Amino acid sequence: MTLSEVVPAAQILDFFRSGFEHTAWRLETRREYAADQASEEYREFLQGVTPPVDDAGPWFTNAREQTADGRRIERVRLVDEPATDNQRYLLATTPSNLAAGEDIRYLNRSKADAIGLAEAGDFWLFDSRILARFNWTDADRRMELTTDPEHVVRACQIRDAAWHYAVRYEDFIGRVPSPM
């Protein structure tokens, strides 16, 4: 049976609390994220202010709870050369994600292009059986879920290739020149 469901933005965090048993894995391919750019913290970052470590926000609280229970939350982020402002912002805020228990790795877009990953688009993969894509054009930013085997298997292949070539944050951060 193939599941197909749409989760409204207001319920996305609830899905992350109960929607997976073992792993939540994400590929981030976008050069910009409107949610970041709409924040005061992002605007301050562009003015040279280092983002504070966020350990009290809902995402970080949930991530700590999930990883403390033995679940894994992992990501691979593609980064342009040179990195966009939004990509540099995500690099600057990654310590909050790491402190919450996430494992975030980085891959240069040129390498992702060479191995055919960059066009995969952003997605989450839960327990290697549920594929979730955000609808970025929808103002409600819904998450569209599917268990369609063809799509899930392709996402697993992309995950495996991206994870193989990606570099840990600690190793990657020193390679990114900062204009600030």
N, C-alpha and C positions, 0 to 999 in steps of 0.2 A: 504494500500500500504506500502510495506517495502522498506525503503531507504537503500542503501549500497553505500558508497562513501569512497574514500581515499583522505586525505588532506596531501599534501607534507609539509615537515617541514617548508619551507619558508612561508607557508600560515597559519600555526597553530595559531599564534597570531591574525591574521585577523579573524579566526573562533571565537576566544574568545571575540573579539570585537562585533561580530554580530550573533554568533551562538546560543545564549541562551537568554531567556527573564527573567527568574526568578532565577534559581539556576544552579550552576556548582559545582558538588561534585566529589571528587576524593578519591580513595583508593590507597595508596602507599604501596606495599608489598615487593619491591626489597630491598636487602641488600646493593646494590651499584648502582650508576647511573654514567655512563661514562661521561655524560655532566658535572657533578660536578667534577669528578676526573681529567678532562682535564683542569680545570681552575687553574690559578696561585693562586687564593684565597684559593682553597682547599689545594694546596701544602703548602701554608703558614700556614693554619690551622693545618696541621699535624706537623708543626714546633712550634706550640704553639701560633700562632698569632690569636687573636680574629677577626672574620670577621667583617668588618664595616657594619653599617646599610646601606642598599641600598634602596634609595627612588627615584632614578632617572632612573633606568633601565626600559626597555620597559614593562616587565611583571608587575612591581610594579605600573607604571603609569597607565596601563590599569586596573589593579585590583582596584586602587583608583577610577578611573572613573566609573567602573561598580558598585562598592559598594556604591558610592555616589548617583548613580541613583536608589538604592534600590535593586539591584541584590545581591545574596549571592554567595560567593565562599568559599567552605568548603572542608576540607580534613580530612582523618584519615590516620595516618602513623603507620605502624607496626614497632616495635623496638625489636631487640633481647636482650637477657640478657646473657652476657654484650652486649651493643650496639656496632655495627660495627663503624669503623672510619667514614664512609659515613653517618651513622645514627646520630652520634654525630655532624657531620658538619651540617646536616639539622636542628638539634636541635639548634645549635648556630646561624643559619641564620633565624630561624623562626621569631624573632622579626621584621624583615623587612616585612615578609608576613603579620603579625598581624597589623603592622602600616599601611599597604596598605588596610586593611579592611577584610582580610581573617580570617576565623575561622578554626584553625588547632588543631586537637585533636590527642591523641596518645593512642596506644593499644599495650601491650606486645604481642609478637608473640606467646608465650605459651598460652595466653588466646584466641588469634585468632585461633590457632590450635584447641583448645578445643571446640570452637563453630563452627568450619568448615569454617573459613573465609580466612585463609592464602593461600589456593590454588586458590583463586578467581583471583589472578593476578591483576596487576595495571589496573585501568580504570578510565575514567571520565564518569559521568552521567549528562546529561544536561536536565533540566526541566522534569526529570523522563520519558523522551521519546526518547532520543538519547544516545546511548552507544558508547563510543569512547575508543579504545584500541590502544596503541602505538605498532608499530612493532619494537621491540628492536633489532632484528637481521638484520634489513635493515639499511644500512649505511645512508640512507636518513631520517631515523626516522619518517616515515609516521604515521599519525593518521588514523586508520580505523574506520569509523562510520557505525552504523546500527540502524535501528528502529525496528528490528525483535522483536515482542512482547515477545517471549519466553526468549530471552537474556536480554531484558530491564527489564522485571518483576523480573528475577533472580538478576539482578544488584540492583534493588530497595530493594529487600529482604536483600541482603548483606549490602547495605548502612544502612538500618534501624538497623540491628543487630550491625554493627560496631559502628555506632553513639551512640547506647544505652550503649555499654560497654567502649567506648573511654573516655579518661580523657583530660580535657583542658590542654593546654601547661603549664600554670602557675602552675597547680597542679602536672603535670608530671615531669617537669624539675628538681625538687628537689629530685626525686627518682632515677635519673640516675647518678651513680658515674662517675666522670671524672678522667681519669688518668693524666690529665695535671694540 
